[in-house]
């Protein structure tokens, strides 16, 4: 094989490009997807075109058998095609998340109440007093201020009765928030309180990013449940289907792990190899989904029960997710939330 053939890879026989796969096949606007196929680049190293429906996306890398393209900001779910020298490939489908609300500042998962209303924080920088700490987004995507008087609202969780709890990384406190927005202190002395989650027995777990997972019993007795490596930003918590607590805590490493903590507080590494893992959620099959980077690509990473990881959704700035009714999900970036139809059934956060 000559040097030109080696550079071009597979030969472009009939000049018509063909798409075999798009990975991942779910993305946010601005995310990057890899298109795999044949004859995807014109001769003489010219760039092909990639269209997401009627909108052209930027081609970042091109070769004969794969391309990397960025999903344009105004793209919608539908066909993706590659064009070379006037020839257009077969269409391949891609699902693009729909914007719900912006001008927010979530730092972990959003939360849904029993009626399907969505709650998202405007957390602000450390010690920043913001006009609205939590916004409520109803099922018609109407956005309204919900809570004003809280500094650095961080994580939101609901108990089985639908009572809201919110952590504040500012004052070491977890607050109880009534439906009318009235706030009362639930637990103090929680360190840099970040992620929170309930177990099946209605114990509330609080992640202090300086190295402690606290367990708060229903009678408000507080225990040290586990100790971990400190995080530079937050602990993110989620319970798996068998009652184990999973914890993500970004460090300065680009090869971070997700921990598994059994009901007795014994800590083990469930998966190592993520960049800045943040909010997490489980599906009914026991797969864990994490807002993180995998091999340098940011998005939602799926980790199977036997610890095999794949990038399922591509998107920049993702910090968390929450499964929603109708086999869909709400994806949170550091300034917005999006809705995506995903055909995945989320694990109920508080099974009966």
Secondary structure as GFF3:
##gff-version 3
##sequence-region A 1 352
A	DSSP	alpha_helix	3	8	.	.	.	ID=ss1
A	DSSP	beta_strand	18	23	.	.	.	ID=ss2
A	DSSP	beta_strand	26	27	.	.	.	ID=ss3
A	DSSP	beta_strand	32	38	.	.	.	ID=ss4
A	DSSP	three_ten_helix	43	45	.	.	.	ID=ss5
A	DSSP	beta_strand	49	52	.	.	.	ID=ss6
A	DSSP	beta_strand	55	62	.	.	.	ID=ss7
A	DSSP	beta_strand	66	70	.	.	.	ID=ss8
A	DSSP	beta_strand	78	84	.	.	.	ID=ss9
A	DSSP	beta_strand	87	88	.	.	.	ID=ss10
A	DSSP	beta_strand	92	96	.	.	.	ID=ss11
A	DSSP	beta_strand	98	102	.	.	.	ID=ss12
A	DSSP	beta_strand	111	112	.	.	.	ID=ss13
A	DSSP	beta_strand	118	121	.	.	.	ID=ss14
A	DSSP	beta_strand	134	137	.	.	.	ID=ss15
A	DSSP	beta_strand	143	147	.	.	.	ID=ss16
A	DSSP	beta_strand	153	158	.	.	.	ID=ss17
A	DSSP	beta_strand	164	168	.	.	.	ID=ss18
A	DSSP	beta_strand	173	177	.	.	.	ID=ss19
A	DSSP	beta_strand	183	187	.	.	.	ID=ss20
A	DSSP	beta_strand	193	198	.	.	.	ID=ss21
A	DSSP	beta_strand	204	208	.	.	.	ID=ss22
A	DSSP	beta_strand	212	216	.	.	.	ID=ss23
A	DSSP	beta_strand	222	227	.	.	.	ID=ss24
A	DSSP	beta_strand	236	239	.	.	.	ID=ss25
A	DSSP	beta_strand	245	248	.	.	.	ID=ss26
A	DSSP	beta_strand	256	261	.	.	.	ID=ss27
A	DSSP	beta_strand	267	275	.	.	.	ID=ss28
A	DSSP	beta_strand	280	282	.	.	.	ID=ss29
A	DSSP	beta_strand	288	294	.	.	.	ID=ss30
A	DSSP	beta_strand	297	303	.	.	.	ID=ss31
A	DSSP	beta_strand	309	314	.	.	.	ID=ss32
A	DSSP	beta_strand	318	324	.	.	.	ID=ss33
A	DSSP	beta_strand	328	333	.	.	.	ID=ss34
A	DSSP	beta_strand	336	341	.	.	.	ID=ss35
###
